[in-house]
Amino acid sequence: MANFKILLSLFVLLLVMSGCGTKRQYFEPETLSGKVSYDGSLPGTIIDSVRDGATLSNGQIITKKGLSTVVLPEGFVYLSEDKGRYVAASKCGELNILDANKKILFTQKFDISVASATLKEDILALVLGSNELVLIDIKDGKQVLHLQQDNVFVLDSRIAAPYFLGDLIVFPTLDGKLVIVDEKTKKPIRDVVVSNEKFFGNIIYLQVLGDRLVAATKSKVVSINPKSMAFLEVDVKDVIVLENRVFVFTKDGRVILTDADLKVLKERKFPFATFAGTIHGDFIYMIEKGGYIIATDLDLISINIYKLPDEIETHMFTTGDTLYYKGHFFKLNRKK
């Protein structure tokens, strides 16, 4: 009986605590500028996406150029593309490079999955799921660089890919560093620590802005040029660089505009907005998970908000003025 009273008291306490819990709040725009509707259907649904492309359920891929006729082998997902050569990998560590006719140009098996990959000419740069950095000469399949980095525990799914920058190769590691390698000697020449968090601390963004690198983890943005290095500490959802400016999208619904040295120029906040992705051109289009597109000019002055047909609950991909989601696509400038 005593045990029963204790259990009953705990149950009542849990009910009281749950009743006092904070209710999740959602982004609710005061006015809408219009609605967007789908322009058509895809030949399959999106089952996997990376920053530069997506894989459909039928094996077809979407690249930055749009929907491709290339079909990957079963069980493979798209990682990157270089001059009509497509890098794909399976969850079991198999990696293929194939052409548009599905001809296998190169294949290799690893003991662990490939986290990200970039191909340039005959050099394939890989970041493995074990945080190993690998360079492979695909002419003979030999590894010309193999660097083991610190162990990681949990990853952010937004994993940046290696970047070829002139005579340098920049590896974004899974433990929050940038490892810069000389492409000619195949030797590391510099490490830059962006973040040293053990959980979800991997590099999620890596891009070039003029003569500098801009990279980010979930908690920090760094801008590096030959003479200096600047940091911005913020909860990062996404980053883009445009016209010598950096746009940082945060987890609490802010858009922060900075200069190349990460000096904050302007900021706009959209209460309770959860950004799922962005595309850009003359305007920036922020995809909000609740089912909205927030459009703004590059100075963060004018704002227009449009309703999407669906909330964003699964993989999506954007390229140019087109948003791909589930089994559909539409043009962002098509309003109804």
TIFISE-226424 format. One record per residue: residue in three letters; y, x, z of N, C-alpha, C in turn. Coordinates in steps of 0.05 Angstrom, whole numbers, padded with zeros to 5 digits, always signed. Atoms other than C-alpha are relative to their C-alpha. Example, Ala and Ser with C-alpha at 12.3 -4.5 7.8 and 13.67 -1.06 7.14 Angstrom:
<rs>
ala-00024+00018+00000-00090+00246+00156+00024+00018+00000;ser-00024-00016-00001-00021+00273+00143+00022-00015+00014;
</rs>
This chain:
<rs>
met-00024+00017+00000+00000+00000+00000+00025+00017+00000;ala-00023-00018-00002+00047+00057+00018+00006+00012-00027;asn-00003-00012+00027+00034+00089-00050+00012-00020-00019;phe-00011+00021+00017+00049+00023-00084+00030-00003+00004;lys-00028+00003-00006+00116+00017-00049+00017+00024-00011;ile-00013-00024+00011+00134+00089-00069+00003-00003-00030;leu-00001+00003+00029+00117+00075-00142+00019-00021-00008;leu-00019+00022+00006+00156+00010-00141+00029+00009+00003;ser-00027-00010-00005+00217+00045-00112+00009+00019-00023;leu-00006-00018+00022+00213+00099-00166+00006-00015-00026;phe-00004+00016+00024+00208+00046-00220+00027-00013+00000;val-00026+00013-00002+00269+00009-00195+00022+00021-00004;leu-00020-00021+00004+00307+00075-00191+00003+00008-00029;leu-00001-00007+00028+00289+00091-00263+00015-00021-00016;leu-00014+00022+00014+00314+00022-00285+00030+00002+00005;val-00028-00002-00007+00380+00032-00249+00013+00023-00016;met-00011-00023+00014+00389+00102-00279+00003-00005-00030;ser-00001+00006+00029+00373+00078-00349+00022-00019-00007;gly-00022+00018+00004+00423+00022-00341+00027+00013+00000;cys-00025-00014-00002+00477+00072-00325+00002+00022-00021;gly+00000-00021+00020+00459+00118-00383+00022-00004-00020;thr-00021+00001+00020+00510+00134-00436-00011-00011-00026;lys+00009+00012+00025+00503+00090-00497+00011+00016-00023;arg-00009-00015+00023+00505+00127-00562+00020-00015-00016;gln-00021+00012+00016+00567+00113-00603-00001+00010-00028;tyr+00003-00006+00028+00571+00113-00678+00027+00000-00014;phe-00024+00000+00016+00624+00128-00730+00005-00027-00013;glu-00006+00027+00011+00659+00063-00749+00029+00002-00011;pro-00027-00002+00011+00717+00070-00798+00015-00027+00002;glu-00017+00024-00002+00775+00021-00790+00002-00014-00026;thr-00002+00011+00026+00782+00011-00864-00017+00015-00020;leu+00016-00013+00021+00740+00025-00926+00016-00001-00026;ser-00013-00001+00026+00767+00046-00994-00018-00011-00022;gly+00018+00011+00020+00706+00018-01029-00029+00006+00007;lys+00028-00005-00003+00631+00023-01037-00010+00016-00023;val+00014-00014+00022+00586+00068-01078-00028-00012-00002;ser+00026+00011+00005+00522+00044-01109-00016+00020-00017;tyr+00017-00019+00014+00463+00081-01139+00004-00003-00030;asp-00001+00000+00029+00467+00101-01212-00027-00001-00013;gly+00026+00000+00011+00393+00107-01221-00021+00010+00019;ser+00022-00008-00017+00325+00127-01194-00010+00027-00008;leu+00013-00025+00005+00290+00193-01188-00030-00005-00005;pro+00029+00003+00005+00218+00204-01211-00017+00003+00025;gly+00014-00002-00026+00199+00215-01138+00020+00001+00022;thr-00018-00002-00023+00227+00217-01068+00003+00030+00008;ile-00004-00027-00009+00256+00280-01038-00017+00006+00025;ile+00017-00006-00022+00205+00313-00993+00008+00026+00014;asp-00009-00025-00012+00239+00380-00980+00026+00008-00013;ser-00025-00009+00012+00308+00409-00989+00010+00026+00013;val-00013-00024-00009+00344+00476-00982+00028-00001-00010;arg-00028+00002+00008+00417+00493-00993+00004-00001-00030;asp-00003-00003+00029+00406+00508-01067-00018-00019-00016;gly+00017+00017+00016+00356+00455-01086-00018-00018+00017;ala+00017+00018-00014+00305+00402-01069-00026-00004-00016;thr+00026+00005+00012+00232+00384-01084-00006-00030+00002;leu+00007+00028+00000+00209+00314-01103-00030-00003+00004;ser+00028+00006-00006+00142+00281-01086-00018+00004-00024;asn+00017-00005+00024+00118+00289-01158+00000+00029-00009;gly-00001-00029+00007+00132+00364-01158+00024+00009-00015;gln-00024-00007+00014+00196+00361-01198+00021+00011+00020;ile-00020-00012-00018+00256+00399-01171+00028-00008-00009;ile-00028+00003+00005+00331+00390-01166+00013+00026+00007;thr-00015-00025-00005+00374+00452-01172+00030-00007+00000;lys-00029+00004+00001+00449+00461-01170+00009-00011-00027;lys-00006+00010+00026+00447+00443-01244-00008-00029-00003;gly+00009+00027+00001+00416+00376-01229-00030-00003-00002;leu+00029+00006+00001+00347+00344-01239-00012+00017-00023;ser+00014-00018+00019+00300+00393-01274-00026-00013-00009;thr+00026+00009+00010+00238+00379-01316-00022+00018+00011;val+00020-00019-00012+00203+00437-01280-00016-00014+00021;val+00019+00012-00020+00142+00414-01240-00014+00023+00014;leu+00013-00021-00016+00117+00458-01184-00030-00007+00005;pro+00028+00006-00007+00043+00465-01167-00002-00017+00025;glu+00003+00018-00023+00017+00416-01115+00001+00017+00026;gly-00001-00014-00026+00034+00437-01044+00022+00020+00001;phe-00022-00020+00000+00093+00481-01065+00027-00014+00001;val-00027+00010-00001+00167+00471-01051+00019+00021-00011;tyr-00020-00017+00013+00228+00500-01086+00016+00016+00021;leu-00017-00017-00017+00266+00559-01055+00025+00010-00015;ser-00024-00010+00014+00311+00589-01109-00007+00003-00030;glu+00003-00003+00029+00322+00602-01183+00017+00023-00011;asp-00015-00021+00013+00344+00660-01227-00007+00001-00029;lys+00002-00002+00029+00354+00655-01302-00026-00013-00010;gly+00023+00015+00010+00300+00603-01314-00026+00008+00014;arg+00024-00007-00016+00251+00633-01263+00003-00013+00027;tyr-00001+00017-00024+00235+00589-01203-00018+00011+00022;val+00016-00010-00023+00213+00614-01135-00008-00024+00017;ala+00011+00022-00016+00168+00567-01097-00021+00010+00020;ala+00018-00009-00020+00125+00572-01035-00015-00023+00012;ser+00015+00020-00015+00072+00534-00997+00003+00005+00029;lys-00002-00003-00029+00070+00522-00923-00020+00021+00011;cys+00021-00018-00009+00009+00568-00919+00007+00030-00007;gly-00008-00027+00006+00047+00630-00943-00004+00009-00028;glu+00002-00007+00028+00033+00629-01017+00027-00001-00014;leu-00025+00000+00015+00091+00647-01062-00005+00004-00030;asn+00003-00002+00029+00097+00637-01137+00028+00002-00012;ile-00023+00001+00018+00150+00653-01189-00011-00010-00026;leu+00010+00012+00025+00141+00609-01250+00024-00006-00018;asp-00021+00007+00019+00179+00592-01313+00000-00030-00004;ala-00002+00029+00005+00198+00524-01341-00025-00013-00011;asn+00026+00010+00010+00129+00517-01373-00022+00002+00020;lys+00019-00002-00022+00094+00526-01306-00017+00025-00002;lys+00015-00026+00002+00070+00596-01327+00007+00016+00025;ile-00004-00016-00024+00060+00638-01264+00007+00028-00008;leu-00010-00027+00006+00101+00702-01271-00007+00020+00022;phe+00005-00017-00023+00087+00729-01202-00012-00017+00022;thr+00011+00014-00023+00046+00709-01142-00008+00020+00022;gln+00008-00017-00022+00034+00737-01073-00005-00018+00025;lys+00007+00016-00024+00003+00712-01008+00008+00015+00025;phe-00009-00011-00026+00032+00724-00939-00016-00014+00023;asp+00014+00011-00023+00002+00712-00870+00016-00022+00013;ile-00017+00020-00012+00060+00667-00853+00018-00012-00021;ser-00016+00013+00021+00105+00619-00890+00026+00016-00006;val-00025-00012+00009+00166+00642-00929+00023-00018+00009;ala-00023+00016-00010+00231+00619-00895+00021-00004-00022;ser-00019+00002+00022+00278+00635-00953-00004+00023-00019;ala+00005-00020+00021+00280+00675-01017+00022-00001-00021;thr-00019-00003+00022+00327+00701-01071-00010+00020-00020;leu+00010-00018+00022+00309+00732-01138+00023+00009-00017;lys-00020-00011+00019+00352+00779-01179-00014+00021-00017;glu+00014-00018+00018+00324+00813-01240-00029+00004+00009;asp+00028-00005-00009+00259+00846-01215-00003+00003+00030;ile+00001-00003-00029+00276+00846-01141+00000-00027+00013;leu+00003+00025-00015+00253+00790-01096+00006+00006+00030;ala-00007-00003-00028+00286+00786-01027-00010-00024+00016;leu+00013+00021-00016+00248+00747-00974+00007+00003+00030;val+00000+00001-00029+00257+00725-00902-00025-00016+00007;leu+00025+00014-00008+00189+00707-00873+00004-00014+00026;gly-00001+00015-00024+00177+00658-00818-00003+00015+00026;ser+00004-00018-00023+00159+00716-00772+00025+00018+00004;asn-00025-00016-00001+00230+00744-00781-00003+00028-00012;glu+00003-00025+00014+00206+00799-00827+00017-00001-00026;leu-00017-00002+00024+00254+00821-00883-00015+00017-00020;val+00017-00013+00020+00218+00840-00947+00015+00001-00027;leu-00008-00002+00028+00239+00867-01015-00025+00007-00016;ile+00023-00004+00018+00188+00864-01071+00009+00006-00028;asp-00005-00005+00029+00191+00895-01140-00022-00016-00014;ile+00020+00018+00011+00157+00840-01179-00013+00012-00025;lys+00014-00012+00023+00140+00887-01237-00028+00010+00008;asp+00026-00010-00008+00084+00918-01197-00010-00012+00027;gly+00008+00014-00025+00083+00874-01134+00002+00017+00025;lys-00002-00018-00024+00099+00932-01087+00024-00008+00017;gln-00022+00004-00020+00140+00921-01024+00016+00026+00002;val-00017-00024-00001+00198+00970-01027+00017+00000+00026;leu-00013+00001-00026+00226+00947-00960-00014-00020+00017;his+00013+00018-00018+00194+00916-00899+00012+00006+00028;leu-00013-00004-00026+00235+00907-00835-00008-00023+00019;gln+00006+00020-00020+00210+00871-00773+00023-00004+00019;gln-00021+00006-00018+00264+00836-00733-00011-00012+00026;asp+00008+00011-00026+00262+00807-00662-00014-00027-00004;asn+00014+00026+00000+00215+00749-00648+00020-00023+00005;val-00016+00024-00005+00245+00679-00650-00018-00022+00010;phe+00016+00021-00012+00222+00617-00614+00002-00027-00016;val-00004+00026+00014+00253+00556-00649+00022+00005-00021;leu-00019-00004+00022+00291+00553-00715+00015-00025-00007;asp-00015+00021+00013+00346+00511-00743-00010-00003-00028;ser+00012+00004+00026+00319+00480-00807+00018+00009-00023;arg-00019-00010+00021+00382+00502-00845-00001+00030-00001;ile+00004-00029+00001+00359+00572-00863+00013+00012-00024;ala-00014-00013+00022+00404+00615-00905-00018+00019-00015;ala+00016-00018+00017+00375+00656-00962+00015+00027-00004;pro-00012-00026+00005+00387+00730-00977+00021-00001-00023;tyr-00022+00001+00019+00449+00746-01018+00003+00028-00013;phe-00005-00024+00015+00457+00799-01073+00030+00003-00004;leu-00029-00004+00001+00528+00827-01067+00005+00028-00012;gly-00004-00026+00013+00541+00882-01118-00024+00018+00003;asp+00022-00018-00005+00499+00941-01098-00013-00004+00028;leu+00011+00006-00026+00482+00909-01031-00017-00025+00000;ile+00016+00024-00005+00431+00859-01007+00005-00008+00029;val-00005+00009-00027+00450+00818-00947-00022-00020+00009;phe+00021+00016-00011+00392+00790-00906+00011-00016+00024;pro-00006+00016-00024+00407+00731-00859-00025-00003+00017;thr+00024-00001-00015+00357+00740-00803-00003-00026+00017;leu+00006+00024-00016+00324+00686-00760+00009+00003+00029;asp-00011-00004-00027+00352+00718-00696+00030+00004+00000;gly-00029+00001+00000+00425+00712-00717+00014+00025-00009;lys-00013-00024+00010+00440+00778-00752+00003+00000-00030;leu-00002-00006+00028+00462+00801-00820-00009+00029-00003;val+00010-00027+00006+00422+00862-00844+00008+00007-00028;ile-00010-00008+00027+00457+00897-00902-00016+00024-00010;val+00017-00020+00011+00413+00938-00947+00012+00010-00026;asp-00008-00012+00026+00431+00987-01003-00021-00006-00021;glu+00020+00008+00020+00398+00960-01065-00012+00024-00015;lys+00011-00024+00014+00390+01029-01097-00020+00015+00017;thr+00017-00016-00018+00360+01065-01037-00021-00017+00014;lys+00017+00019-00014+00327+01003-01008-00001+00006+00030;lys-00001-00006-00029+00349+01025-00939+00023-00016+00013;pro-00021+00014-00015+00388+00986-00886+00023+00019+00007;ile-00023-00017-00005+00459+01012-00877+00017-00012+00022;arg-00017+00012-00021+00489+00962-00827-00013-00026+00010;asp+00007+00025-00012+00472+00906-00779+00025-00013+00012;val-00022+00015-00013+00521+00852-00757-00012-00022+00016;val+00010+00021-00017+00504+00809-00698+00019-00024+00000;val-00016+00024-00001+00531+00739-00708-00004-00015+00025;ser+00007+00014-00025+00494+00706-00650-00026+00012+00010;asn+00025-00010-00011+00439+00728-00603-00015-00021+00016;glu+00014+00022-00013+00413+00660-00582-00029+00000-00009;lys+00029-00001+00006+00337+00657-00578-00010-00027-00011;phe+00008+00027+00009+00334+00582-00594+00020-00010-00021;phe-00016+00010+00021+00360+00555-00660+00023+00019-00007;gly-00021-00019+00003+00399+00620-00669+00001+00013-00028;asn+00001-00012+00026+00384+00635-00742+00026-00004-00016;ile-00023+00003+00018+00437+00645-00796-00005-00025-00017;ile+00003+00025+00015+00448+00576-00828+00018+00000-00025;tyr-00018-00001+00023+00502+00595-00878+00008+00028-00006;leu-00008-00026+00009+00519+00656-00919+00012-00002-00028;gln-00014+00002+00025+00570+00661-00975+00021+00022-00002;val-00020-00020+00005+00621+00708-01006+00026-00013-00006;leu-00027+00009+00004+00696+00696-01004+00016+00024-00007;gly-00014-00024+00009+00731+00749-01046-00015+00025+00007;asp+00013-00025-00008+00715+00816-01015-00013-00002+00027;arg+00011+00003-00027+00686+00787-00952-00024-00018+00001;leu+00023+00018-00005+00624+00754-00925+00007-00021+00021;val-00003+00021-00020+00626+00688-00888-00028-00010+00007;ala+00026+00008-00009+00565+00671-00846+00003-00017+00025;ala-00001+00017-00024+00548+00622-00791-00027-00004+00012;thr+00023+00011-00015+00497+00603-00738+00009-00027+00010;lys-00008+00027-00010+00498+00537-00702+00023+00001+00020;ser-00021-00002-00021+00549+00563-00652+00023+00019-00007;lys-00021-00020+00006+00592+00615-00688+00002+00004-00030;val-00006-00007+00028+00625+00631-00755+00011+00028+00001;val-00011-00027+00002+00639+00703-00775+00010+00005-00029;ser-00011-00008+00025+00683+00730-00831+00003+00030+00000;ile+00001-00029+00000+00673+00803-00850+00011+00011-00026;asn-00009-00015+00024+00713+00846-00897-00002+00030+00006;pro+00004-00029-00004+00712+00922-00906+00016+00012+00024;lys-00017-00012-00021+00766+00932-00853-00001-00015+00027;ser-00001+00015-00025+00757+00877-00801-00022-00021+00001;met+00020+00021-00004+00713+00823-00772+00012-00021+00019;ala-00011+00021-00017+00734+00755-00743-00021-00020+00006;phe+00020+00019-00009+00695+00703-00704+00014-00026+00007;leu-00008+00027-00010+00703+00628-00691-00023-00012+00014;glu+00022+00012-00015+00661+00599-00636+00004-00030+00001;val-00002+00029+00001+00647+00525-00647-00028-00010-00007;asp+00026+00012+00006+00587+00478-00653-00001-00007-00030;val-00001+00002+00030+00574+00486-00728-00021-00019-00011;lys+00019+00017+00015+00543+00432-00771-00002+00010-00029;asp+00001-00011+00028+00562+00462-00839+00026+00016-00004;val-00023-00017+00008+00610+00511-00872+00002+00000-00030;ile-00004-00005+00029+00640+00516-00942+00025+00018-00002;val-00024-00016+00006+00690+00566-00971+00011-00008-00027;leu-00014+00009+00024+00741+00544-01023+00028+00012-00002;glu-00027-00009+00006+00802+00577-01053+00012+00016+00024;asn-00009-00018-00021+00808+00631-00999+00004-00015+00027;arg+00000+00015-00025+00798+00579-00944-00028-00005+00009;val+00026+00006-00012+00741+00564-00897+00002-00028+00013;phe+00002+00026-00012+00722+00493-00878-00025-00001+00018;val+00022+00001-00019+00680+00486-00815-00003-00029+00009;phe+00006+00028-00009+00646+00419-00800-00016+00002+00026;thr+00011-00003-00026+00628+00410-00728-00018-00023+00008;lys+00019+00020-00009+00576+00371-00690+00014-00024+00014;asp-00014+00022-00013+00629+00329-00655+00019-00014-00019;gly-00015+00015+00019+00659+00303-00720+00026+00011-00009;arg-00025-00013+00009+00715+00353-00733-00004+00015-00026;val-00002-00018+00023+00735+00387-00797+00022+00020+00006;ile-00019-00021-00007+00769+00453-00783+00006+00017-00025;leu-00009-00016+00023+00809+00487-00839+00011+00026+00011;thr-00010-00026-00008+00819+00562-00830+00007+00017-00024;asp-00004-00019+00022+00844+00620-00871-00025+00019-00001;ala+00023-00017+00004+00798+00676-00893-00008+00016+00025;asp+00005-00015-00026+00805+00710-00824-00007-00019+00022;leu+00008+00020-00020+00784+00645-00789+00022-00009+00019;lys-00022+00011-00015+00853+00630-00763+00003-00029-00006;val+00000+00029+00004+00856+00555-00753+00027-00009-00011;leu-00024+00010+00013+00907+00522-00800+00004-00029+00006;lys-00002+00029-00005+00891+00449-00789-00027-00011+00008;glu+00025+00012-00009+00840+00403-00759+00002-00031-00001;arg+00001+00029+00000+00819+00330-00769-00026-00008+00015;lys+00023+00009-00015+00772+00292-00723-00007-00028-00009;phe+00011+00026+00006+00728+00233-00742-00019-00008+00023;pro+00015+00006-00025+00704+00204-00675-00029-00009-00006;phe+00028+00006+00001+00628+00202-00669-00013+00004-00028;ala+00012-00006+00027+00617+00224-00742-00021+00021+00003;thr+00022-00020+00002+00552+00261-00755-00003+00008-00029;phe+00000-00009+00027+00558+00302-00818-00029+00008-00009;ala+00026-00006+00011+00494+00305-00860+00001+00021-00022;gly-00003-00020+00022+00522+00349-00916+00027-00004-00012;thr-00025+00002+00014+00582+00361-00960-00003+00009-00029;ile-00003-00011+00027+00599+00370-01033+00030+00002-00005;his-00028-00005+00003+00665+00392-01061+00007+00005-00029;gly-00012-00005+00027+00709+00397-01123+00029+00000+00005;asp-00028+00004-00006+00781+00375-01125+00004-00011+00028;phe+00001+00011-00027+00764+00338-01061-00025+00010+00014;ile+00024-00005-00016+00715+00349-01004-00012-00027+00007;tyr+00014+00024-00007+00663+00295-00994-00020+00005+00022;met+00018-00003-00023+00631+00292-00926-00019-00024+00002;ile+00020+00021-00002+00566+00253-00923-00005-00005+00030;glu+00003+00007-00029+00563+00217-00855-00026-00015+00003;lys+00028+00011-00003+00494+00199-00828-00001-00030+00003;gly+00000+00029-00004+00514+00128-00811+00002-00016-00026;gly-00001+00013+00026+00521+00114-00885+00028-00001-00013;tyr-00027-00001+00011+00591+00135-00906+00005+00026-00015;ile-00011-00024+00012+00626+00184-00951+00030+00002+00008;ile-00028-00005-00008+00691+00213-00923+00012+00020-00019;ala-00012-00017+00020+00734+00241-00978+00028+00010+00009;thr-00026-00010-00008+00793+00287-00964+00009+00022-00020;asp-00010-00022+00017+00838+00334-01003-00003+00027+00015;leu+00005-00026-00011+00835+00409-00991+00020+00007+00022;asp-00018-00005-00022+00894+00405-00943-00005-00019+00024;leu+00007+00019-00022+00861+00352-00899+00022-00020+00005;ile-00022+00019-00004+00919+00303-00911-00010-00028-00006;ser+00008+00027+00008+00893+00243-00950-00030-00005+00007;ile+00027+00007-00008+00830+00207-00926-00008-00026-00013;asn+00011+00024+00011+00788+00156-00963-00030-00002+00009;ile+00027+00003-00010+00723+00128-00936-00015-00022-00016;tyr+00016+00018+00016+00668+00095-00977-00027-00006+00014;lys+00026+00008-00011+00605+00058-00957-00023+00008-00018;leu+00024-00007+00014+00538+00085-00978-00020-00023+00000;pro+00020+00022-00001+00479+00040-00996-00019+00003+00024;asp+00019-00004-00022+00437+00071-00940+00012+00019+00021;glu-00004-00021-00020+00442+00110-00875-00016+00024-00009;ile+00015-00025+00007+00419+00182-00882-00020+00006+00022;glu+00021-00003-00020+00353+00187-00846-00021+00021-00008;thr+00019-00020+00009+00312+00236-00888+00014+00021-00017;his-00012-00021+00016+00322+00294-00936+00020-00010-00021;met-00019+00006+00021+00383+00292-00982+00008+00026-00012;phe-00009-00024+00014+00413+00340-01032+00025-00007-00016;thr-00023+00005+00016+00481+00345-01065+00006+00023-00019;thr-00007-00021+00020+00504+00382-01127+00023-00011-00017;gly-00022+00009+00017+00570+00377-01164+00011-00026+00012;asp-00010+00026-00009+00591+00304-01159-00022-00020+00004;thr+00024+00018-00002+00521+00276-01149-00014+00004+00027;leu+00015+00000-00025+00485+00257-01085-00028-00010-00006;tyr+00028+00008+00003+00409+00254-01086-00011-00008+00028;tyr+00011+00008-00026+00376+00214-01031-00024-00019-00004;lys+00025+00015+00003+00305+00186-01023-00008+00001-00030;gly+00008+00000+00028+00287+00164-01094+00022-00008-00018;his-00023+00009+00015+00357+00151-01119+00021+00022-00003;phe-00023-00018+00003+00421+00185-01142+00024-00017-00008;phe-00024+00012+00011+00493+00166-01155+00022+00020-00002;lys-00023-00017+00003+00558+00197-01176+00021-00008+00021;leu-00018+00006-00021+00609+00203-01121+00026-00013-00009;asn-00025+00012+00009+00667+00181-01164-00005-00028-00011;arg+00006+00026+00009+00632+00116-01181+00003-00020+00023;lys-00006+00018-00022+00662+00062-01137-00003-00029-00010;lys+00006+00027+00007+00646-00011-01135+00012-00019+00020;
</rs>
